[in-house]
């Protein structure tokens, strides 16, 4: 089995990241903080929580 991501999966991940980053940026502005605290409770790959 290939380790290369499928094109549709890569596109979907890019779209999710774009929406997530915009939402996080809005939340940072709304709280007046420089950064947010992110708590990853596990159960996934960490692909989103670790970079966030």
mmJSON file of the N, C-alpha and C atoms, coordinates in Angstrom:
{"data_MODEL":{"atom_site":{
"group_PDB":["ATOM","ATOM","ATOM","ATOM","ATOM","ATOM","ATOM","ATOM","ATOM","ATOM","ATOM","ATOM","ATOM","ATOM","ATOM","ATOM","ATOM","ATOM","ATOM","ATOM","ATOM","ATOM","ATOM","ATOM","ATOM","ATOM","ATOM","ATOM","ATOM","ATOM","ATOM","ATOM","ATOM","ATOM","ATOM","ATOM","ATOM","ATOM","ATOM","ATOM","ATOM","ATOM","ATOM","ATOM","ATOM","ATOM","ATOM","ATOM","ATOM","ATOM","ATOM","ATOM","ATOM","ATOM","ATOM","ATOM","ATOM","ATOM","ATOM","ATOM","ATOM","ATOM","ATOM","ATOM","ATOM","ATOM","ATOM","ATOM","ATOM","ATOM","ATOM","ATOM","ATOM","ATOM","ATOM","ATOM","ATOM","ATOM","ATOM","ATOM","ATOM","ATOM","ATOM","ATOM","ATOM","ATOM","ATOM","ATOM","ATOM","ATOM","ATOM","ATOM","ATOM","ATOM","ATOM","ATOM","ATOM","ATOM","ATOM","ATOM","ATOM","ATOM","ATOM","ATOM","ATOM","ATOM","ATOM","ATOM","ATOM","ATOM","ATOM","ATOM","ATOM","ATOM","ATOM","ATOM","ATOM","ATOM","ATOM","ATOM","ATOM","ATOM","ATOM","ATOM","ATOM","ATOM","ATOM","ATOM","ATOM","ATOM","ATOM","ATOM","ATOM","ATOM","ATOM","ATOM","ATOM","ATOM","ATOM","ATOM","ATOM","ATOM","ATOM","ATOM","ATOM","ATOM","ATOM","ATOM","ATOM","ATOM","ATOM","ATOM","ATOM","ATOM","ATOM","ATOM"],
"id":[1,2,3,4,5,6,7,8,9,10,11,12,13,14,15,16,17,18,19,20,21,22,23,24,25,26,27,28,29,30,31,32,33,34,35,36,37,38,39,40,41,42,43,44,45,46,47,48,49,50,51,52,53,54,55,56,57,58,59,60,61,62,63,64,65,66,67,68,69,70,71,72,73,74,75,76,77,78,79,80,81,82,83,84,85,86,87,88,89,90,91,92,93,94,95,96,97,98,99,100,101,102,103,104,105,106,107,108,109,110,111,112,113,114,115,116,117,118,119,120,121,122,123,124,125,126,127,128,129,130,131,132,133,134,135,136,137,138,139,140,141,142,143,144,145,146,147,148,149,150,151,152,153,154,155,156],
"type_symbol":["N","C","C","N","C","C","N","C","C","N","C","C","N","C","C","N","C","C","N","C","C","N","C","C","N","C","C","N","C","C","N","C","C","N","C","C","N","C","C","N","C","C","N","C","C","N","C","C","N","C","C","N","C","C","N","C","C","N","C","C","N","C","C","N","C","C","N","C","C","N","C","C","N","C","C","N","C","C","N","C","C","N","C","C","N","C","C","N","C","C","N","C","C","N","C","C","N","C","C","N","C","C","N","C","C","N","C","C","N","C","C","N","C","C","N","C","C","N","C","C","N","C","C","N","C","C","N","C","C","N","C","C","N","C","C","N","C","C","N","C","C","N","C","C","N","C","C","N","C","C","N","C","C","N","C","C"],
"label_atom_id":["N","CA","C","N","CA","C","N","CA","C","N","CA","C","N","CA","C","N","CA","C","N","CA","C","N","CA","C","N","CA","C","N","CA","C","N","CA","C","N","CA","C","N","CA","C","N","CA","C","N","CA","C","N","CA","C","N","CA","C","N","CA","C","N","CA","C","N","CA","C","N","CA","C","N","CA","C","N","CA","C","N","CA","C","N","CA","C","N","CA","C","N","CA","C","N","CA","C","N","CA","C","N","CA","C","N","CA","C","N","CA","C","N","CA","C","N","CA","C","N","CA","C","N","CA","C","N","CA","C","N","CA","C","N","CA","C","N","CA","C","N","CA","C","N","CA","C","N","CA","C","N","CA","C","N","CA","C","N","CA","C","N","CA","C","N","CA","C","N","CA","C","N","CA","C","N","CA","C","N","CA","C"],
"label_alt_id":[null,null,null,null,null,null,null,null,null,null,null,null,null,null,null,null,null,null,null,null,null,null,null,null,null,null,null,null,null,null,null,null,null,null,null,null,null,null,null,null,null,null,null,null,null,null,null,null,null,null,null,null,null,null,null,null,null,null,null,null,null,null,null,null,null,null,null,null,null,null,null,null,null,null,null,null,null,null,null,null,null,null,null,null,null,null,null,null,null,null,null,null,null,null,null,null,null,null,null,null,null,null,null,null,null,null,null,null,null,null,null,null,null,null,null,null,null,null,null,null,null,null,null,null,null,null,null,null,null,null,null,null,null,null,null,null,null,null,null,null,null,null,null,null,null,null,null,null,null,null,null,null,null,null,null,null],
"label_comp_id":["UNK","UNK","UNK","UNK","UNK","UNK","UNK","UNK","UNK","UNK","UNK","UNK","UNK","UNK","UNK","UNK","UNK","UNK","UNK","UNK","UNK","UNK","UNK","UNK","UNK","UNK","UNK","UNK","UNK","UNK","UNK","UNK","UNK","UNK","UNK","UNK","UNK","UNK","UNK","UNK","UNK","UNK","UNK","UNK","UNK","UNK","UNK","UNK","UNK","UNK","UNK","UNK","UNK","UNK","UNK","UNK","UNK","UNK","UNK","UNK","UNK","UNK","UNK","UNK","UNK","UNK","UNK","UNK","UNK","UNK","UNK","UNK","UNK","UNK","UNK","UNK","UNK","UNK","UNK","UNK","UNK","UNK","UNK","UNK","UNK","UNK","UNK","UNK","UNK","UNK","UNK","UNK","UNK","UNK","UNK","UNK","UNK","UNK","UNK","UNK","UNK","UNK","UNK","UNK","UNK","UNK","UNK","UNK","UNK","UNK","UNK","UNK","UNK","UNK","UNK","UNK","UNK","UNK","UNK","UNK","UNK","UNK","UNK","UNK","UNK","UNK","UNK","UNK","UNK","UNK","UNK","UNK","UNK","UNK","UNK","UNK","UNK","UNK","UNK","UNK","UNK","UNK","UNK","UNK","UNK","UNK","UNK","UNK","UNK","UNK","UNK","UNK","UNK","UNK","UNK","UNK"],
"label_asym_id":["A","A","A","A","A","A","A","A","A","A","A","A","A","A","A","A","A","A","A","A","A","A","A","A","A","A","A","A","A","A","A","A","A","A","A","A","A","A","A","A","A","A","A","A","A","A","A","A","A","A","A","A","A","A","A","A","A","A","A","A","A","A","A","A","A","A","A","A","A","A","A","A","A","A","A","A","A","A","A","A","A","A","A","A","A","A","A","A","A","A","A","A","A","A","A","A","A","A","A","A","A","A","A","A","A","A","A","A","A","A","A","A","A","A","A","A","A","A","A","A","A","A","A","A","A","A","A","A","A","A","A","A","A","A","A","A","A","A","A","A","A","A","A","A","A","A","A","A","A","A","A","A","A","A","A","A"],
"label_entity_id":["1","1","1","1","1","1","1","1","1","1","1","1","1","1","1","1","1","1","1","1","1","1","1","1","1","1","1","1","1","1","1","1","1","1","1","1","1","1","1","1","1","1","1","1","1","1","1","1","1","1","1","1","1","1","1","1","1","1","1","1","1","1","1","1","1","1","1","1","1","1","1","1","1","1","1","1","1","1","1","1","1","1","1","1","1","1","1","1","1","1","1","1","1","1","1","1","1","1","1","1","1","1","1","1","1","1","1","1","1","1","1","1","1","1","1","1","1","1","1","1","1","1","1","1","1","1","1","1","1","1","1","1","1","1","1","1","1","1","1","1","1","1","1","1","1","1","1","1","1","1","1","1","1","1","1","1"],
"label_seq_id":[1,1,1,2,2,2,3,3,3,4,4,4,5,5,5,6,6,6,7,7,7,8,8,8,9,9,9,10,10,10,11,11,11,12,12,12,13,13,13,14,14,14,15,15,15,16,16,16,17,17,17,18,18,18,19,19,19,20,20,20,21,21,21,22,22,22,23,23,23,24,24,24,25,25,25,26,26,26,27,27,27,28,28,28,29,29,29,30,30,30,31,31,31,32,32,32,33,33,33,34,34,34,35,35,35,36,36,36,37,37,37,38,38,38,39,39,39,40,40,40,41,41,41,42,42,42,43,43,43,44,44,44,45,45,45,46,46,46,47,47,47,48,48,48,49,49,49,50,50,50,51,51,51,52,52,52],
"pdbx_PDB_ins_code":[null,null,null,null,null,null,null,null,null,null,null,null,null,null,null,null,null,null,null,null,null,null,null,null,null,null,null,null,null,null,null,null,null,null,null,null,null,null,null,null,null,null,null,null,null,null,null,null,null,null,null,null,null,null,null,null,null,null,null,null,null,null,null,null,null,null,null,null,null,null,null,null,null,null,null,null,null,null,null,null,null,null,null,null,null,null,null,null,null,null,null,null,null,null,null,null,null,null,null,null,null,null,null,null,null,null,null,null,null,null,null,null,null,null,null,null,null,null,null,null,null,null,null,null,null,null,null,null,null,null,null,null,null,null,null,null,null,null,null,null,null,null,null,null,null,null,null,null,null,null,null,null,null,null,null,null],
"Cartn_x":[0.852,0.0,0.893,0.538,1.325,1.13,2.207,2.133,1.747,1.611,1.281,-0.202,-0.519,-1.932,-2.674,-3.935,-4.769,-5.047,-5.151,-5.398,-6.647,-7.742,-8.968,-8.782,-8.062,-7.815,-6.947,-5.958,-5.094,-5.884,-6.762,-7.594,-8.528,-9.137,-10.044,-9.29,-8.1,-7.296,-6.949,-6.603,-6.273,-7.472,-8.654,-9.867,-10.172,-10.062,-10.312,-9.328,-8.05,-7.05,-7.376,-7.818,-8.156,-9.292,-10.337,-11.487,-11.092,-10.322,-9.895,-9.016,-8.072,-7.187,-7.982,-8.948,-9.786,-10.565,-11.112,-11.875,-10.97,-9.778,-8.846,-8.398,-8.142,-7.761,-8.87,-10.126,-11.261,-11.34,-11.11,-11.185,-10.072,-8.873,-7.764,-8.139,-8.681,-9.083,-10.195,-11.147,-12.285,-11.856,-10.839,-10.39,-9.371,-8.769,-7.748,-6.414,-6.287,-5.043,-4.119,-2.846,-1.881,-2.006,-2.466,-2.569,-3.659,-4.082,-5.078,-4.409,-4.995,-4.549,-5.33,-4.628,-5.268,-5.042,-6.12,-6.042,-6.467,-5.55,-5.834,-6.066,-7.297,-7.617,-7.369,-6.808,-6.453,-7.584,-7.327,-8.328,-8.215,-7.295,-7.114,-5.654,-5.329,-3.953,-3.085,-3.707,-2.951,-2.601,-3.074,-2.738,-3.241,-4.308,-4.828,-4.397,-4.516,-4.229,-2.749,-1.877,-0.444,0.035,-0.241,0.188,-0.546,-1.808,-2.575,-2.013],
"Cartn_y":[-1.182,0.0,1.239,2.234,3.453,4.372,5.056,6.032,7.41,7.567,8.87,9.157,10.401,10.753,10.812,10.503,10.597,12.06,12.437,13.849,14.425,13.666,14.176,14.384,13.471,13.608,14.83,15.069,16.244,17.526,17.551,18.727,18.968,17.911,18.029,18.559,18.039,18.509,19.98,20.403,21.815,22.713,22.277,23.069,23.147,22.026,22.02,22.939,22.896,23.771,25.233,25.568,26.96,27.453,26.662,27.033,27.074,26.091,26.038,27.23,27.57,28.706,30.002,30.197,31.402,31.451,30.317,30.268,30.545,29.984,30.228,31.684,32.263,33.682,34.575,34.261,35.034,34.905,33.704,33.467,34.215,34.241,34.988,36.461,37.016,38.428,38.676,37.758,37.929,37.897,37.108,36.998,38.066,38.689,39.691,39.097,37.795,37.119,37.023,36.732,36.525,35.132,34.189,32.798,32.111,30.969,30.161,28.925,28.38,27.103,26.01,24.99,23.881,22.623,21.936,20.693,19.546,18.652,17.471,16.311,15.816,14.735,13.359,13.316,12.041,11.444,10.284,9.58,9.807,10.636,10.902,10.759,11.292,11.2,12.327,13.407,14.571,15.504,15.191,16.0,17.427,17.662,19.018,19.66,18.967,19.563,19.867,18.998,19.206,20.488,20.719,21.973,23.2,23.041,24.19,24.64],
"Cartn_z":[0.0,0.0,0.0,-0.758,-0.891,0.308,0.71,1.793,1.286,-0.024,-0.589,-0.397,0.029,0.22,-1.109,-1.056,-2.25,-2.54,-3.81,-4.151,-3.489,-3.447,-2.824,-1.334,-0.691,0.745,1.013,0.165,0.33,0.144,-0.834,-1.076,0.106,0.596,1.741,2.962,3.21,4.339,4.183,2.977,2.733,3.006,2.596,2.824,4.318,5.009,6.454,7.161,6.766,7.384,7.149,5.939,5.629,6.523,6.645,7.472,8.952,9.388,10.786,11.139,10.275,10.545,10.642,9.748,9.811,11.122,11.541,12.793,13.994,13.987,15.089,15.118,13.95,13.885,14.437,14.09,14.618,16.136,16.634,18.078,18.81,18.24,18.845,18.945,17.875,17.879,18.891,18.983,19.89,21.357,21.664,23.053,23.418,22.412,22.674,23.105,22.963,23.341,22.133,22.397,21.316,20.711,21.514,21.08,21.884,21.401,22.097,22.687,23.72,24.264,23.549,23.064,22.362,23.183,23.491,24.249,23.345,23.068,22.258,23.216,23.264,24.196,23.602,22.416,21.808,21.001,20.49,19.714,18.221,17.819,16.391,16.016,14.857,14.376,14.895,15.384,15.821,14.68,13.485,12.311,12.404,13.145,13.274,14.583,15.68,16.987,17.177,16.728,16.945,16.279,14.986,14.373,14.918,15.301,15.797,17.117],
"occupancy":[1.0,1.0,1.0,1.0,1.0,1.0,1.0,1.0,1.0,1.0,1.0,1.0,1.0,1.0,1.0,1.0,1.0,1.0,1.0,1.0,1.0,1.0,1.0,1.0,1.0,1.0,1.0,1.0,1.0,1.0,1.0,1.0,1.0,1.0,1.0,1.0,1.0,1.0,1.0,1.0,1.0,1.0,1.0,1.0,1.0,1.0,1.0,1.0,1.0,1.0,1.0,1.0,1.0,1.0,1.0,1.0,1.0,1.0,1.0,1.0,1.0,1.0,1.0,1.0,1.0,1.0,1.0,1.0,1.0,1.0,1.0,1.0,1.0,1.0,1.0,1.0,1.0,1.0,1.0,1.0,1.0,1.0,1.0,1.0,1.0,1.0,1.0,1.0,1.0,1.0,1.0,1.0,1.0,1.0,1.0,1.0,1.0,1.0,1.0,1.0,1.0,1.0,1.0,1.0,1.0,1.0,1.0,1.0,1.0,1.0,1.0,1.0,1.0,1.0,1.0,1.0,1.0,1.0,1.0,1.0,1.0,1.0,1.0,1.0,1.0,1.0,1.0,1.0,1.0,1.0,1.0,1.0,1.0,1.0,1.0,1.0,1.0,1.0,1.0,1.0,1.0,1.0,1.0,1.0,1.0,1.0,1.0,1.0,1.0,1.0,1.0,1.0,1.0,1.0,1.0,1.0],
"B_iso_or_equiv":[0.0,0.0,0.0,0.0,0.0,0.0,0.0,0.0,0.0,0.0,0.0,0.0,0.0,0.0,0.0,0.0,0.0,0.0,0.0,0.0,0.0,0.0,0.0,0.0,0.0,0.0,0.0,0.0,0.0,0.0,0.0,0.0,0.0,0.0,0.0,0.0,0.0,0.0,0.0,0.0,0.0,0.0,0.0,0.0,0.0,0.0,0.0,0.0,0.0,0.0,0.0,0.0,0.0,0.0,0.0,0.0,0.0,0.0,0.0,0.0,0.0,0.0,0.0,0.0,0.0,0.0,0.0,0.0,0.0,0.0,0.0,0.0,0.0,0.0,0.0,0.0,0.0,0.0,0.0,0.0,0.0,0.0,0.0,0.0,0.0,0.0,0.0,0.0,0.0,0.0,0.0,0.0,0.0,0.0,0.0,0.0,0.0,0.0,0.0,0.0,0.0,0.0,0.0,0.0,0.0,0.0,0.0,0.0,0.0,0.0,0.0,0.0,0.0,0.0,0.0,0.0,0.0,0.0,0.0,0.0,0.0,0.0,0.0,0.0,0.0,0.0,0.0,0.0,0.0,0.0,0.0,0.0,0.0,0.0,0.0,0.0,0.0,0.0,0.0,0.0,0.0,0.0,0.0,0.0,0.0,0.0,0.0,0.0,0.0,0.0,0.0,0.0,0.0,0.0,0.0,0.0],
"pdbx_formal_charge":[null,null,null,null,null,null,null,null,null,null,null,null,null,null,null,null,null,null,null,null,null,null,null,null,null,null,null,null,null,null,null,null,null,null,null,null,null,null,null,null,null,null,null,null,null,null,null,null,null,null,null,null,null,null,null,null,null,null,null,null,null,null,null,null,null,null,null,null,null,null,null,null,null,null,null,null,null,null,null,null,null,null,null,null,null,null,null,null,null,null,null,null,null,null,null,null,null,null,null,null,null,null,null,null,null,null,null,null,null,null,null,null,null,null,null,null,null,null,null,null,null,null,null,null,null,null,null,null,null,null,null,null,null,null,null,null,null,null,null,null,null,null,null,null,null,null,null,null,null,null,null,null,null,null,null,null],
"auth_seq_id":[1,1,1,2,2,2,3,3,3,4,4,4,5,5,5,6,6,6,7,7,7,8,8,8,9,9,9,10,10,10,11,11,11,12,12,12,13,13,13,14,14,14,15,15,15,16,16,16,17,17,17,18,18,18,19,19,19,20,20,20,21,21,21,22,22,22,23,23,23,24,24,24,25,25,25,26,26,26,27,27,27,28,28,28,29,29,29,30,30,30,31,31,31,32,32,32,33,33,33,34,34,34,35,35,35,36,36,36,37,37,37,38,38,38,39,39,39,40,40,40,41,41,41,42,42,42,43,43,43,44,44,44,45,45,45,46,46,46,47,47,47,48,48,48,49,49,49,50,50,50,51,51,51,52,52,52],
"auth_comp_id":["UNK","UNK","UNK","UNK","UNK","UNK","UNK","UNK","UNK","UNK","UNK","UNK","UNK","UNK","UNK","UNK","UNK","UNK","UNK","UNK","UNK","UNK","UNK","UNK","UNK","UNK","UNK","UNK","UNK","UNK","UNK","UNK","UNK","UNK","UNK","UNK","UNK","UNK","UNK","UNK","UNK","UNK","UNK","UNK","UNK","UNK","UNK","UNK","UNK","UNK","UNK","UNK","UNK","UNK","UNK","UNK","UNK","UNK","UNK","UNK","UNK","UNK","UNK","UNK","UNK","UNK","UNK","UNK","UNK","UNK","UNK","UNK","UNK","UNK","UNK","UNK","UNK","UNK","UNK","UNK","UNK","UNK","UNK","UNK","UNK","UNK","UNK","UNK","UNK","UNK","UNK","UNK","UNK","UNK","UNK","UNK","UNK","UNK","UNK","UNK","UNK","UNK","UNK","UNK","UNK","UNK","UNK","UNK","UNK","UNK","UNK","UNK","UNK","UNK","UNK","UNK","UNK","UNK","UNK","UNK","UNK","UNK","UNK","UNK","UNK","UNK","UNK","UNK","UNK","UNK","UNK","UNK","UNK","UNK","UNK","UNK","UNK","UNK","UNK","UNK","UNK","UNK","UNK","UNK","UNK","UNK","UNK","UNK","UNK","UNK","UNK","UNK","UNK","UNK","UNK","UNK"],
"auth_asym_id":["A","A","A","A","A","A","A","A","A","A","A","A","A","A","A","A","A","A","A","A","A","A","A","A","A","A","A","A","A","A","A","A","A","A","A","A","A","A","A","A","A","A","A","A","A","A","A","A","A","A","A","A","A","A","A","A","A","A","A","A","A","A","A","A","A","A","A","A","A","A","A","A","A","A","A","A","A","A","A","A","A","A","A","A","A","A","A","A","A","A","A","A","A","A","A","A","A","A","A","A","A","A","A","A","A","A","A","A","A","A","A","A","A","A","A","A","A","A","A","A","A","A","A","A","A","A","A","A","A","A","A","A","A","A","A","A","A","A","A","A","A","A","A","A","A","A","A","A","A","A","A","A","A","A","A","A"],
"auth_atom_id":["N","CA","C","N","CA","C","N","CA","C","N","CA","C","N","CA","C","N","CA","C","N","CA","C","N","CA","C","N","CA","C","N","CA","C","N","CA","C","N","CA","C","N","CA","C","N","CA","C","N","CA","C","N","CA","C","N","CA","C","N","CA","C","N","CA","C","N","CA","C","N","CA","C","N","CA","C","N","CA","C","N","CA","C","N","CA","C","N","CA","C","N","CA","C","N","CA","C","N","CA","C","N","CA","C","N","CA","C","N","CA","C","N","CA","C","N","CA","C","N","CA","C","N","CA","C","N","CA","C","N","CA","C","N","CA","C","N","CA","C","N","CA","C","N","CA","C","N","CA","C","N","CA","C","N","CA","C","N","CA","C","N","CA","C","N","CA","C","N","CA","C","N","CA","C","N","CA","C","N","CA","C"],
"pdbx_PDB_model_num":[1,1,1,1,1,1,1,1,1,1,1,1,1,1,1,1,1,1,1,1,1,1,1,1,1,1,1,1,1,1,1,1,1,1,1,1,1,1,1,1,1,1,1,1,1,1,1,1,1,1,1,1,1,1,1,1,1,1,1,1,1,1,1,1,1,1,1,1,1,1,1,1,1,1,1,1,1,1,1,1,1,1,1,1,1,1,1,1,1,1,1,1,1,1,1,1,1,1,1,1,1,1,1,1,1,1,1,1,1,1,1,1,1,1,1,1,1,1,1,1,1,1,1,1,1,1,1,1,1,1,1,1,1,1,1,1,1,1,1,1,1,1,1,1,1,1,1,1,1,1,1,1,1,1,1,1]
}}}
